[in-house]
């Protein structure tokens, strides 16, 4: 197993081109690379990459569409990427992805419908995505989703009814979703953490 750790680098604006030549790399940790502006387009060459962690990469505005080439990805951590405004449609190609963490990505307004293609996804963490207005109906196609955290998504206005049909779903957190007036009638056994709205 190969890994590359560049966490905590506060001056690096871009990754060296040679990094994506490490075709057997399985783990890439870029946490707190606060000056990093973007991933290289060649990131899609990392076909064996299983974990990409980019917490607090505050200058990254978007991911390259070539991220869809990282088809072995299991974990993608983007929490506190304050500058991130959207995800590419190509993210739907990451069919082995199990955990997607976008907590405190305060610039994201909406998510691509291609997220519905992530058939292995079990955890979707959208805590404190304060500008997120809506979720794509395609989330109802996430046949392995177990946990959905929407707490403090203060601009979120609705949740797709299709999510109520997901059989594996165990927990939904909608605490402090101030604009959310109704939520779907989830199946019996789903734990809904909710201190603002009631499922009436």
C-alpha positions as CSV (number, residue, x, y, z in Angstrom):
1,X,0.0,0.0,0.0
2,X,1.3,3.5,-0.9
3,X,0.4,6.7,0.8
4,X,1.4,10.4,0.5
5,X,1.0,12.9,3.3
6,X,1.3,16.6,2.7
7,X,-1.0,17.7,5.5
8,X,-0.5,21.0,7.1
9,X,1.5,22.6,4.3
10,X,0.4,26.3,4.3
11,X,2.3,27.5,1.3
12,X,1.9,24.9,-1.4
13,X,-0.4,26.2,-4.1
14,X,-0.3,23.2,-6.4
15,X,0.8,19.6,-6.3
16,X,3.9,18.4,-8.1
17,X,3.1,16.8,-11.5
18,X,5.2,13.8,-10.5
19,X,2.6,12.9,-7.8
20,X,0.1,11.6,-10.3
21,X,2.8,9.3,-11.7
22,X,2.5,7.2,-8.5
23,X,0.0,5.0,-10.1
24,X,-0.1,2.5,-7.2
25,X,-0.9,5.2,-4.6
26,X,-3.8,4.2,-2.4
27,X,-3.9,7.1,0.1
28,X,-3.5,10.9,-0.4
29,X,-3.7,13.2,2.6
30,X,-3.8,16.9,1.9
31,X,-5.4,18.1,5.1
32,X,-4.9,21.8,6.0
33,X,-3.1,22.6,2.8
34,X,-4.6,26.0,3.1
35,X,-2.9,27.6,0.0
36,X,-3.7,24.7,-2.3
37,X,-5.8,26.1,-5.2
38,X,-6.6,22.9,-7.2
39,X,-5.9,19.3,-7.9
40,X,-4.1,18.6,-11.1
41,X,-6.2,17.3,-14.1
42,X,-4.0,14.2,-14.0
43,X,-5.5,13.2,-10.7
44,X,-7.6,10.7,-12.7
45,X,-4.5,8.7,-13.3
46,X,-4.5,7.4,-9.7
47,X,-6.6,4.4,-10.5
48,X,-5.7,2.6,-7.2
49,X,-6.4,5.6,-4.9
50,X,-8.8,4.5,-2.2
51,X,-8.7,7.5,0.2
52,X,-8.4,11.2,-0.6
53,X,-8.5,13.6,2.4
54,X,-8.6,17.3,1.8
55,X,-9.9,18.8,5.0
56,X,-9.5,22.6,5.3
57,X,-8.2,23.1,1.8
58,X,-9.8,26.5,1.9
59,X,-8.7,27.8,-1.5
60,X,-9.9,24.9,-3.6
61,X,-12.9,26.2,-5.5
62,X,-13.7,23.0,-7.5
63,X,-12.5,19.5,-8.2
64,X,-11.4,18.7,-11.7
65,X,-13.7,16.6,-13.8
66,X,-11.0,14.0,-14.1
67,X,-11.6,13.0,-10.5
68,X,-14.1,10.6,-12.0
69,X,-11.1,8.5,-13.1
70,X,-10.2,7.6,-9.5
71,X,-12.6,4.7,-9.7
72,X,-11.2,2.9,-6.6
73,X,-12.0,5.7,-4.2
74,X,-13.7,4.6,-1.1
75,X,-13.3,7.7,1.1
76,X,-13.5,11.3,0.0
77,X,-13.1,13.9,2.8
78,X,-13.7,17.6,1.8
79,X,-14.8,19.0,5.2
80,X,-14.1,22.7,5.7
81,X,-13.2,23.3,2.1
82,X,-14.8,26.8,2.4
83,X,-14.1,27.9,-1.1
84,X,-15.6,24.8,-2.7
85,X,-18.7,25.8,-4.7
86,X,-19.7,22.7,-6.5
87,X,-18.9,19.1,-7.3
88,X,-18.3,17.9,-10.9
89,X,-20.9,15.7,-12.5
90,X,-18.1,13.1,-13.1
91,X,-18.2,12.3,-9.3
92,X,-20.9,9.9,-10.3
93,X,-18.3,7.6,-11.7
94,X,-16.9,6.9,-8.3
95,X,-19.0,3.7,-7.9
96,X,-16.9,2.3,-5.1
97,X,-17.2,5.4,-2.9
98,X,-18.6,4.6,0.5
99,X,-18.0,7.8,2.5
100,X,-18.5,11.4,1.2
101,X,-17.8,14.1,3.7
102,X,-18.6,17.7,2.8
103,X,-19.2,19.1,6.3
104,X,-18.8,22.9,6.6
105,X,-18.4,23.4,2.8
106,X,-20.2,26.6,3.2
107,X,-20.0,27.7,-0.5
108,X,-22.0,24.7,-1.9
109,X,-25.4,25.7,-3.1
110,X,-26.5,22.4,-4.8
111,X,-25.2,18.9,-5.5
112,X,-25.0,17.2,-8.9
113,X,-27.7,14.7,-9.8
114,X,-24.9,12.2,-10.7
115,X,-24.5,11.6,-6.9
116,X,-27.4,9.1,-7.4
117,X,-25.0,6.9,-9.3
118,X,-22.8,6.3,-6.2
119,X,-24.3,2.8,-5.5
120,X,-21.8,2.0,-2.7
121,X,-22.3,5.2,-0.8
122,X,-23.3,4.6,2.8
123,X,-22.4,7.9,4.5
124,X,-23.2,11.4,3.2
125,X,-22.2,14.1,5.6
126,X,-23.4,17.6,4.6
127,X,-23.3,19.2,8.1
128,X,-23.1,23.0,8.1
129,X,-23.4,23.4,4.4
130,X,-25.2,26.6,5.1
131,X,-25.9,27.7,1.5
132,X,-27.2,24.3,0.3
133,X,-30.7,25.0,-0.9
134,X,-31.8,21.7,-2.3
135,X,-30.9,18.0,-2.7
136,X,-31.2,16.2,-6.0
137,X,-34.1,13.7,-6.4
138,X,-31.5,11.2,-7.5
139,X,-30.3,10.7,-3.9
140,X,-33.3,8.3,-3.7
141,X,-31.2,6.0,-5.9
142,X,-28.5,5.6,-3.3
143,X,-29.3,2.0,-2.5
144,X,-26.7,1.5,0.2
145,X,-27.1,4.9,2.0
146,X,-27.2,4.3,5.8
147,X,-26.5,7.8,7.3
148,X,-27.4,11.3,6.0
149,X,-26.3,14.3,8.1
150,X,-28.0,17.6,7.1
151,X,-27.7,19.3,10.4
152,X,-27.4,23.1,10.3
153,X,-28.0,23.3,6.6
154,X,-29.8,26.5,7.3
155,X,-30.9,27.3,3.7
156,X,-32.2,23.8,2.9
157,X,-35.8,24.0,1.9
158,X,-36.8,20.4,1.2
159,X,-35.7,16.8,1.2
160,X,-36.6,14.6,-1.7
161,X,-39.5,12.2,-1.0
162,X,-37.5,9.5,-2.8
163,X,-35.2,9.2,0.2
164,X,-38.0,7.7,2.3
165,X,-37.9,4.6,0.1
166,X,-34.3,3.8,0.9
167,X,-34.3,0.5,2.8
168,X,-30.8,0.6,4.3
169,X,-31.3,4.1,5.7
170,X,-30.8,4.1,9.4
171,X,-30.2,7.8,10.4
172,X,-31.2,11.2,9.1
173,X,-30.0,14.4,11.0
174,X,-32.0,17.6,10.2
175,X,-31.2,19.5,13.4
176,X,-31.2,23.2,12.9
177,X,-32.4,23.1,9.3
178,X,-34.3,26.4,9.8
179,X,-36.0,26.6,6.4
180,X,-37.1,23.0,6.3
181,X,-40.9,22.8,7.0
182,X,-41.6,19.2,6.2
183,X,-39.6,16.0,5.9
184,X,-40.5,12.7,4.2
185,X,-42.2,9.9,6.2
186,X,-39.3,7.6,6.6
187,X,-39.8,3.9,7.2
188,X,-40.1,2.6,10.7
189,X,-36.7,2.2,12.4
190,X,-35.1,5.2,10.8
191,X,-33.7,7.6,13.5
192,X,-34.5,11.2,12.6
193,X,-32.6,13.7,14.7
194,X,-34.7,16.8,14.5
195,X,-35.0,19.7,17.0
196,X,-36.6,22.2,14.6
197,X,-39.3,20.6,12.4
198,X,-41.8,17.8,13.2
199,X,-42.9,15.0,10.9
200,X,-46.6,15.6,10.9
